[in-house]
Amino acid sequence: MSEKTFTLSEDGTNRQFKLVMSSNSSSINFNLESQDNPNEKYELKNLTLPDLQKKNKIYKQFDSTEKVAEIIHDKLEKNNFVLRTGCILSLKCTNENNEEELIPFEIVKVASGSPDDELNRLRKENQELKAKLEKLGAGGEKAQPTGAAKSATEAPSSGPYVPPSMDQNGTIWERIDKCLKMKKEMKKTLEDINKRLNDAKARIDGFVDKAFANNPSTETKNKALGMITEVLMLRQGFKDVDRYHEIFKKEVKDKNIKFNAEEQEKFDDNMALLGKSFPYALTPFHQQIDHLFIQVVHNFFKEKNLRFYKPNEIAEVNQLKAKVM
């Protein structure tokens, strides 16, 4: 049995984890422990060569677990990885098209405390997730991610994504200014959505199929809902790109906001800028992102996944999907 220890920094935070990676001729094991909280532990055990080859075709070129272990060691030593909240360890690899891609490993948290404590925690997380989805489905104010949904909705470097039509942070003028900036820098706006979507897809691809291969736990089902909620919120932001002006006109009408003459002129000028046509040169990129959204959502909302949910457990997510797709 070969064993190596690494210190890994979590992306976007100051948290560090000790990773012990062990391997032999038949399997690879990961054990992580938070340097700040020794009770926070994660593990992934008995990862075999067929498991790896099923995860990504990059591994099909190798004929032994030891060789793959060497590759993983090398990437960890050279910091060619991303570690994100919830212990998603993604290795940076180059595919056959010479493009960089992330190959994620879902390293599962080791339960601590009594069975009753764990059950109560899961019930609480389920209630919080349901409340969050109800608020999002109604187009309400920004909801802070909690519990099982937290790891899925946190973006690596800029925090949870909130689409403009759901953002109630700041005054109406501050939010208009944010949208003006996104409209002016439309390529950057689309690139941000595209990056977040690809990151979310990598986490879903590395988690959902394996999670639903057997009877998933409540925690697993909640986590999967959190992941697809992130995608659906991104989809709302993607749709908002074409209707920034409509968002604020509707808010003014619904809230009966009254402007003085100077404010009204400023508001009208801003709405004219936000209502400008989508840049034609970005149409192919826009369509590419649209197709990826359709693919990711379709791959999640399959009967083989949905059969594990009761109608009330998936209702809010279905409502959000109907709204944004």
Residue pairs with C-beta under 8 A, 6 or more apart in sequence:
1 22
1 23
1 24
2 22
2 23
2 24
2 66
2 69
3 20
3 21
3 22
3 23
4 20
4 21
4 22
4 73
5 18
5 19
5 20
5 21
6 18
6 19
6 21
6 76
6 77
7 16
7 17
7 18
7 19
7 35
8 16
8 17
8 18
8 19
8 32
8 76
8 81
8 83
8 89
9 15
9 16
9 83
10 16
10 17
10 83
10 84
10 85
11 82
11 83
11 84
11 156
11 157
12 84
12 154
12 155
12 156
12 157
13 85
15 34
15 35
15 36
16 34
16 35
16 36
17 32
17 33
17 34
17 35
17 42
17 83
17 87
18 32
18 33
18 35
19 30
19 31
19 32
19 76
19 89
20 30
20 31
20 32
21 28
21 29
21 30
21 31
21 69
21 72
21 73
21 76
22 28
22 29
22 31
23 29
23 65
23 66
23 69
24 65
24 66
25 64
25 65
25 66
26 48
26 49
26 65
27 45
27 46
27 47
27 48
27 65
28 47
28 48
28 52
28 65
28 68
28 69
28 72
29 43
29 44
29 45
29 46
29 47
30 42
30 43
30 44
30 45
30 47
30 89
30 105
30 107
31 41
31 42
31 43
32 41
32 42
32 43
32 87
32 89
32 107
33 40
33 41
33 42
34 40
34 41
39 112
40 109
41 109
41 110
41 112
42 87
42 107
42 108
42 109
42 110
43 107
43 108
43 110
44 105
44 106
44 107
44 108
47 105
48 65
49 59
49 62
49 63
49 64
49 65
49 68
52 59
52 62
52 65
52 68
53 59
53 60
55 103
55 105
55 206
56 93
56 103
58 93
58 95
58 103
59 68
62 68
62 71
72 91
74 80
75 81
75 91
75 92
75 93
80 91
80 92
81 89
81 90
81 91
81 92
82 89
82 90
82 92
82 102
82 156
83 89
83 90
84 90
84 151
84 154
84 156
84 203
85 150
85 151
85 154
86 109
86 150
86 151
86 152
86 223
87 106
87 107
87 108
87 109
88 104
88 105
88 106
88 107
88 151
88 203
88 206
88 207
89 104
89 105
89 107
90 102
90 103
90 104
90 105
90 202
90 206
91 102
91 103
91 105
92 100
92 101
92 102
93 100
93 101
93 102
93 103
94 100
94 101
95 101
101 202
102 199
102 202
103 202
103 206
104 202
104 203
104 205
104 206
104 207
105 206
106 203
106 206
106 207
106 210
111 118
113 121
122 217
122 218
122 219
122 222
124 147
125 146
125 147
125 148
125 149
125 219
125 222
126 147
126 148
126 218
126 222
128 146
128 147
128 149
129 146
129 147
129 148
129 149
129 222
129 225
129 226
130 316
131 143
132 143
132 145
132 146
132 149
132 229
133 225
133 229
133 316
133 317
133 319
133 320
134 316
135 141
135 143
136 143
136 166
136 229
136 232
136 233
136 316
136 320
137 316
137 319
137 320
137 323
139 165
139 166
139 323
140 166
141 166
141 168
142 162
142 166
142 167
142 168
142 169
144 160
145 152
145 153
145 154
145 160
145 226
147 222
148 219
148 222
148 223
148 225
148 226
149 222
149 223
149 225
149 226
149 229
150 226
151 223
151 226
152 200
152 203
152 223
152 226
152 227
152 229
152 230
153 160
153 161
153 226
153 229
153 230
153 233
154 160
155 161
155 196
155 199
156 199
161 196
161 230
161 233
161 234
161 237
162 169
162 233
162 237
163 233
163 234
163 236
163 237
163 239
163 240
164 175
164 178
164 179
164 182
164 237
164 240
164 244
164 247
165 236
165 237
165 240
165 243
165 247
166 233
166 236
167 175
167 178
169 175
170 178
172 248
172 251
172 252
172 257
175 248
176 248
176 267
176 270
176 274
179 244
179 247
179 248
179 274
180 270
180 273
180 274
182 188
182 189
182 241
182 244
183 189
183 244
183 273
183 274
183 276
186 241
186 278
186 279
186 282
187 279
187 282
187 285
189 241
190 241
190 282
190 285
190 286
190 289
193 234
193 237
193 238
193 289
194 285
194 288
194 289
194 292
196 230
196 234
197 231
197 234
197 289
197 292
197 293
197 296
198 292
200 227
200 230
200 231
200 234
200 296
201 231
201 292
201 296
203 227
204 224
204 227
204 228
204 231
204 296
204 299
204 300
207 223
207 224
207 227
208 224
208 227
208 299
208 300
208 305
211 220
211 223
211 224
212 224
212 304
212 305
212 308
215 308
216 224
216 308
221 308
221 309
221 313
224 300
224 305
225 313
225 314
225 317
227 300
228 297
228 300
228 301
228 317
229 317
229 320
231 293
231 296
231 297
231 300
232 297
232 317
232 320
232 321
232 324
232 325
234 293
235 293
235 297
235 324
235 325
236 323
236 324
238 289
238 290
238 293
239 324
240 247
241 278
241 286
242 278
244 274
244 275
245 271
245 272
245 274
245 275
248 267
248 270
248 271
248 274
249 271
251 257
252 259
252 267
259 267
278 286
293 325
294 325
297 321
297 325
301 321
306 314
